[in-house]
Amino acid sequence: MSKRYFFIGIGGIGMSAIARYFLAKGNQVGGYDRTQSQVSRALEEAGASIIYEDSPELIPAPFQAPNEVLVVYTPAIHMDNHIRQYYDRHGYEQVKRAVVLGSVTRMQEALCVAGTHGKTTTSTLLAHLLEQSHIGTNAFLGGVSQNTGSNLYLHEESPYVVIEADEYDRSFHQLTPTHTIITSTEPDHLDIYGTPEAYREAFQIFAEKTKDDGLILLHEEAQLQPLRSQLHLRIYGKSTACDYYYSNIHYEGDQLYFDWHFPSGCYERLLIGTPIEINVLNATAALALAQYLGATEQELRAGLASFLGSRRRFERWLNESNHPIMIDDYAHHPDEIRASLTSIRRLYPDKEIAVVFQPHLFSRTADFLREFAAALSVVDNVIMIPIYPAREEPIPGVTSEAVMEHVTSPKKACVSKAGLIDELKRHQFDVLVMMGAGDIEYLLPEVRDYLKTVNL
């Protein structure tokens, strides 16, 4: 491969992991993104040359050599981007992020985690368990691990690489898994797939790409057609009929314990470092694959207890007894929202919980408008800010207000981002959940500063 890489959309969580990988391997890395972020600043500190204006004349000189530069792009940045047009016009080789990631899966033993939801936490936990064991791993993650502060693991001696397999734009079809976890096949991205059937078919194709004799761990509610006989299918979940399942979830203070069952036994009283019930399901899959690869009970217990989670996945921003608790969560699909809010309600059964939700994409909101409303109604206090459009144009009639019409919570309001703090002053709560996959994350510092002025 080329020794120079230019990433268009380098600040994206998946793109940045690959950029970090090539930097660590001693390659020259440059890139473009619309805005500077914590992720892009960290890349610059590691040696990447990044520009933030869509102006080809700003491209650094080392990345203006057609035969020496590989251009990597994300589908989130379209061909109306001038830098993409420049590289296209001058004949540079351009590949999707998934193509580069696919080449990595063919160089190592790839442990691929796919699913509508749960894949970031599951893949991050799997990487953490392996890295805390004698096995070790490399990893390309879709979120920043709070244990390492990075979305990339590098381990020269380990043959394994954990990869979060992204179904958007069928990117995961570029991968060649050695072993596979599928956390969910609930329909999403219907702007790409068209129908739930086409969406599930994409997961079928992905699963079939697993190498012969590979292990496939499938959540009990996920839907796949029978796989070829050379693959080893195992089911995980809550049901005792599963090959791997959990039981006896209980809190002792603010610590969460559970029993983990596998085909030949059970590990009792496992402590999980992120005390939220939805992560017990994610842990059931991650533990299964880590154990399959040879991690010992002692290693798994210690790794699970020390797991801090991923940024923007049940991340506590404020946790002081005299102020409201503030949690940031990336949930953006109705099933994720319901599972997350239900878990938080179980964790804080006697507290008043409020959620600030930013829908992500007009198309997703249109597809699941009533489902979003029902999921949010799990708590009594719902505030919504406008839809984050990302790559999309508005759809008439698809608004946060349209979702809110179907929310049944007794306290509810729609408000602009600028008006959020004033709206929060009109609500009383003990726990505030900031939820969504868009730019709601940029509101977090201001909201935290406000909550520090609120005394309980």
LINUR-V796598 format. One record per helix or strand of 3 or more residues. SS is the DSSP state (~ for helix, > for strand). FROM is the first residue (numbers start at 0). LEN is the number of residues. If there is no record, write none. Layout:
BEGIN
SS|FROM|LEN ; SS|FROM|LEN
END
This chain:
BEGIN
>|3|5 ; ~|12|12 ; >|27|5 ; ~|37|9 ; >|48|3 ; ~|55|3 ; ~|60|3 ; >|68|5 ; ~|81|8 ; >|92|4 ; ~|96|9 ; >|108|6 ; ~|118|13 ; >|137|3 ; >|159|5 ; ~|167|7 ; >|178|4 ; ~|189|4 ; ~|195|13 ; >|214|5 ; >|231|6 ; >|243|9 ; >|254|8 ; >|264|8 ; ~|277|15 ; ~|296|9 ; >|314|4 ; >|324|5 ; ~|333|14 ; >|352|8 ; ~|361|6 ; ~|368|8 ; >|380|8 ; ~|399|5 ; >|410|4 ; ~|419|5 ; >|430|5 ; ~|438|13
END
